[in-house]
Amino acid sequence: MLAALRRAGFETVIATPHMRPGMFDNQRQDLLDAFERMKPALGAAELPRVDVSSEHYFDDLVYQRLLDGEAIPYPGGHAALVEFYPVDFPRGAEQRLFELKCRGLLPVIAHPERYRFLWKSTELLERLVDAGAATLLDVAAVVGKYGRETQRAAETLLEQGLYHAACTDAHRPADVHDAVRGMERIRTLYGDDELDALLRVGPTEILAGRQPA
């Protein structure tokens, strides 16, 4: 998978394994230990540089880990990737995202196009962005990998300028093919500058803890 990402043009990959109690019972040290075991396989010329973070499911337990330093923010420690239950926005989450921002940790919302509560209205996401959160597009969504509703939502959010960066969300080698198709569609619809903004400029700003313009 890493070799395929390198061929697709990725120089750096940040792995974000899930931290979701009850489904993916990963804790900080488990993931860091697994990454250490992986390191001997890295470093070859045909592979990108690899670092590690986590995709944090935004429930009470994982939120507390973010506060207590038991999560895995993006490299540099200035931003953290969070995801929500796809059907309902959790009560109190808006305030909690604001609290993370106040603590110097930029909340980065994973794949908002998949959240059904945004399919009818993007007002909530607009509020979160206005409050300082960043958003991350799964590029495969724009070629229908997750269904027509998700594709339509991704297109709407792109048109409204509500994405700050993009990712492949690749879990297996075959996923890279879908990601490349998604990147090409973005290039066709919006041009090279938009693709560069989503996959180079945006991620660089996020790692620095800044919401991309």
C-alpha positions in Angstrom: 0.0 0.0 0.0 2.8 2.4 0.9 4.6 1.6 -2.4 1.4 2.4 -4.3 1.0 5.7 -2.5 4.5 6.6 -3.3 3.8 5.9 -7.0 0.8 8.1 -6.7 3.0 11.0 -5.6 2.9 10.9 -1.8 6.2 11.8 -0.2 4.8 11.6 3.4 2.1 9.4 4.9 0.7 9.7 8.4 -1.0 6.5 9.5 -4.1 7.1 11.6 -5.3 3.8 13.0 -8.6 4.0 14.8 -9.0 4.6 18.5 -12.7 3.6 19.1 -13.5 1.7 22.3 -15.8 -1.2 21.7 -14.8 -1.5 18.1 -11.1 -0.8 17.9 -9.8 -1.0 21.4 -6.5 0.6 20.6 -4.8 2.7 23.2 -1.9 5.1 22.7 0.9 2.8 23.8 -0.5 -0.2 21.8 -0.4 1.9 18.6 3.0 3.4 19.3 4.5 -0.1 19.9 3.0 -1.4 16.7 4.5 1.5 14.8 7.9 0.7 16.3 7.6 -2.9 15.1 6.8 -1.6 11.6 9.8 0.7 11.4 12.3 -1.9 10.2 10.2 -2.3 7.0 10.3 1.4 6.2 13.0 3.6 4.8 13.3 2.0 1.3 13.5 4.4 -1.6 10.2 3.2 -3.1 8.3 4.1 0.0 7.1 7.4 1.4 8.2 8.7 4.8 5.8 7.4 7.4 4.7 8.8 10.7 1.9 7.9 13.1 -1.2 9.5 14.6 -4.7 8.2 15.3 -8.3 8.7 14.2 -10.0 9.4 17.5 -13.7 8.5 17.9 -15.2 11.4 19.7 -16.9 9.7 22.7 -16.4 10.6 26.4 -13.5 8.2 26.9 -11.4 9.2 23.9 -12.1 12.9 24.5 -10.7 12.5 28.0 -7.7 10.8 26.5 -7.2 13.8 24.2 -7.3 16.1 27.3 -5.0 13.8 29.4 -2.3 13.3 26.7 -3.2 9.7 26.2 -4.3 10.2 22.5 -2.0 10.4 19.5 -2.2 13.9 17.8 -0.7 14.5 14.5 3.2 14.8 14.5 4.2 18.0 16.2 1.3 17.8 18.7 -0.6 20.7 17.3 -3.7 19.0 15.8 -5.7 15.8 16.3 -8.0 13.9 13.9 -11.5 13.2 15.2 -14.5 11.3 13.9 -18.1 11.1 14.9 -21.0 8.6 14.8 -22.3 8.9 11.3 -26.0 9.4 12.2 -26.2 11.8 15.1 -23.8 14.7 16.2 -22.9 14.0 19.8 -24.4 16.2 22.5 -21.8 18.7 23.7 -19.3 18.0 21.0 -19.3 21.6 19.7 -18.2 22.9 23.1 -15.6 20.1 23.4 -14.1 20.9 20.0 -13.8 24.5 21.1 -12.1 23.4 24.4 -9.5 21.4 22.4 -8.8 24.5 20.3 -8.4 26.6 23.4 -5.8 24.0 24.7 -3.8 24.5 21.5 -5.0 21.4 19.7 -6.6 22.0 16.4 -9.5 19.6 15.9 -9.5 18.0 12.4 -12.9 16.5 11.5 -12.5 13.3 9.5 -14.6 12.7 6.3 -17.6 15.0 7.1 -19.2 13.9 3.8 -20.1 10.6 5.5 -22.1 12.1 8.4 -25.7 11.8 7.6 -26.6 14.7 9.8 -24.8 17.0 7.3 -26.5 15.6 4.2 -29.5 17.9 4.4 -27.8 20.9 5.8 -24.2 22.0 6.2 -25.0 24.7 8.7 -23.5 22.7 11.7 -20.2 22.1 9.8 -20.1 25.8 8.9 -20.4 26.7 12.6 -17.6 24.3 13.5 -15.3 25.7 10.8 -16.1 29.3 11.9 -15.1 28.2 15.4 -11.7 27.1 14.1 -12.0 23.4 13.3 -10.5 22.0 10.2 -12.0 19.4 7.9 -10.6 16.4 5.9 -12.0 15.0 2.7 -11.7 11.3 1.9 -10.8 11.7 -1.8 -12.4 8.4 -2.8 -15.8 9.8 -1.8 -15.9 12.0 -5.0 -15.9 8.8 -7.2 -18.8 7.2 -5.3 -16.8 4.7 -3.1 -19.2 5.2 -0.2 -22.4 5.6 -2.2 -24.2 8.3 -4.0 -25.3 10.3 -1.0 -21.8 10.6 0.3 -20.5 11.6 -3.1 -23.2 14.3 -3.4 -22.2 15.6 0.1 -18.5 15.7 -0.8 -19.3 17.6 -4.0 -21.4 20.1 -2.0 -18.7 20.7 0.6 -16.1 21.1 -2.1 -18.3 23.7 -3.9 -18.9 25.5 -0.6 -15.2 25.6 0.2 -15.6 23.7 3.5 -12.7 21.4 3.1 -9.2 22.3 4.4 -7.3 19.2 3.4 -7.8 15.7 1.9 -6.6 12.2 2.6 -6.7 8.7 1.0 -8.2 6.9 4.0 -6.5 3.8 2.5 -6.8 0.6 4.6 -5.6 -1.8 2.0 -3.7 -1.7 -1.3 -6.8 -1.7 -3.5 -8.0 1.5 -1.7 -5.1 3.5 -3.3 -6.7 2.9 -6.8 -9.9 4.6 -5.6 -7.9 7.4 -4.0 -6.1 8.1 -7.3 -9.4 8.1 -9.2 -10.7 10.6 -6.6 -7.6 12.8 -7.0 -8.0 12.8 -10.8 -11.6 13.8 -10.5 -10.8 16.7 -8.3 -8.1 17.8 -10.7 -10.6 17.6 -13.6 -13.3 19.5 -11.8 -11.3 22.1 -9.9 -7.8 22.1 -11.3 -4.3 21.5 -10.1 -4.3 24.4 -7.6 -7.2 22.9 -5.7 -5.6 19.4 -5.6 -2.4 21.1 -4.3 -4.3 23.0 -1.7 -6.0 19.8 -0.4 -3.1 17.4 -0.5 0.0 19.7 0.2 -0.8 23.1 1.5 -3.7 22.1 3.7 -1.9 19.2 5.5 1.2 21.4 6.0 -0.9 24.1 7.7 -2.8 21.5 9.8 0.5 20.0 11.1 1.5 23.5 12.2 -1.8 23.8 14.1 -3.3 26.3 11.8 -6.7 26.1 10.1 -5.8 26.5 6.4 -7.2 29.6 4.7 
